[in-house]
Amino acid sequence: MHNTKWSLFLLLVLVSCSGRQPDPEQQGQQMLTEARTLYAQGNYAAARDSILSLRQHHPTALKARRQAILLLDSLELQLAQGDSLKTEFYSRKLLHDMKEIGD
């Protein structure tokens, strides 16, 4: 009987430990940090890829995704320098998204 209780206890511990999933928001924030670092280094293509990967792999990381929208707007604005029409468009989009997201 004592052995059965011990076995049941161990089984419960294993199930509770193995059932924990990583927090999607935390993972999304990590990817966002990586994208910001790449952006700051001027590696815009890799920053964009990181943002798109965040959106694909962590669809429920809503706060990270909202912040990623602003970073992507900034990235597109940076890439549009020299093209006045694109610069105007992305400037307005960034302002609009900042108002909508409100972070």
C-alpha positions as CSV (number, residue, x, y, z in Angstrom):
1,M,0.0,0.0,0.0
2,H,2.8,2.4,0.9
3,N,4.5,1.6,-2.4
4,T,1.3,2.4,-4.3
5,K,1.0,5.8,-2.7
6,W,4.6,6.6,-3.5
7,S,4.1,5.6,-7.1
8,L,1.0,7.7,-7.4
9,F,2.8,10.7,-6.0
10,L,5.7,10.3,-8.4
11,L,3.2,10.0,-11.3
12,L,1.4,13.2,-10.3
13,V,4.8,15.1,-10.0
14,L,5.8,13.9,-13.5
15,V,2.6,14.8,-15.1
16,S,2.5,18.3,-13.5
17,C,6.1,19.0,-14.5
18,S,5.8,17.8,-18.1
19,G,2.5,19.6,-18.7
20,R,4.0,23.1,-18.4
21,Q,4.2,24.9,-21.6
22,P,6.5,27.9,-22.2
23,D,4.7,31.2,-21.9
24,P,4.0,32.4,-25.5
25,E,4.2,36.1,-24.5
26,Q,7.6,35.6,-22.9
27,Q,8.8,33.8,-26.0
28,G,7.4,36.5,-28.2
29,Q,9.1,39.2,-26.1
30,Q,12.4,37.3,-26.6
31,M,12.0,37.3,-30.3
32,L,11.0,41.0,-30.2
33,T,14.2,41.8,-28.3
34,E,16.2,39.9,-30.9
35,A,14.5,41.8,-33.7
36,R,15.2,45.2,-32.0
37,T,18.8,44.2,-31.6
38,L,19.1,43.4,-35.3
39,Y,17.3,46.6,-36.2
40,A,19.7,48.6,-34.0
41,Q,22.6,46.9,-35.8
42,G,21.2,47.9,-39.2
43,N,20.4,44.3,-40.1
44,Y,16.9,45.2,-41.4
45,A,16.3,42.0,-43.4
46,A,17.0,39.8,-40.4
47,A,15.0,42.0,-38.1
48,R,12.0,41.7,-40.5
49,D,12.4,37.9,-40.6
50,S,12.5,37.8,-36.8
51,I,9.3,39.8,-36.6
52,L,7.5,37.7,-39.2
53,S,8.7,34.5,-37.4
54,L,7.3,35.9,-34.1
55,R,3.9,36.5,-35.8
56,Q,3.9,33.0,-37.2
57,H,5.2,31.0,-34.2
58,H,3.6,32.9,-31.4
59,P,0.1,34.1,-32.5
60,T,-1.1,34.5,-29.0
61,A,1.7,36.7,-27.8
62,L,-0.5,39.8,-28.4
63,K,1.6,42.4,-26.6
64,A,4.8,41.3,-28.3
65,R,3.0,41.3,-31.7
66,R,1.6,44.8,-31.1
67,Q,5.0,46.1,-30.3
68,A,6.4,44.2,-33.3
69,I,4.0,46.2,-35.6
70,L,5.6,49.4,-34.4
71,L,9.1,48.0,-35.0
72,L,8.1,46.8,-38.4
73,D,6.7,50.3,-39.2
74,S,10.0,51.9,-38.1
75,L,11.9,49.4,-40.2
76,E,9.9,50.1,-43.3
77,L,10.3,53.8,-42.7
78,Q,14.0,53.4,-42.4
79,L,14.1,51.4,-45.7
80,A,12.0,54.0,-47.4
81,Q,14.4,56.8,-46.9
82,G,15.1,58.5,-50.2
83,D,11.6,57.7,-51.5
84,S,9.4,60.6,-50.4
85,L,6.2,58.9,-51.2
86,K,7.1,55.7,-49.2
87,T,8.5,57.8,-46.4
88,E,5.3,59.8,-46.1
89,F,3.2,56.6,-46.2
90,Y,5.2,54.8,-43.5
91,S,5.4,57.9,-41.3
92,R,1.7,58.2,-41.3
93,K,1.3,54.4,-40.8
94,L,3.6,54.5,-37.8
95,L,1.7,57.4,-36.2
96,H,-1.6,55.7,-36.8
97,D,-0.4,52.4,-35.4
98,M,1.1,54.2,-32.3
99,K,-2.3,55.7,-31.6
100,E,-4.2,52.4,-32.2
101,I,-1.8,50.3,-30.1
102,G,-1.3,52.9,-27.4
103,D,1.7,51.0,-25.8
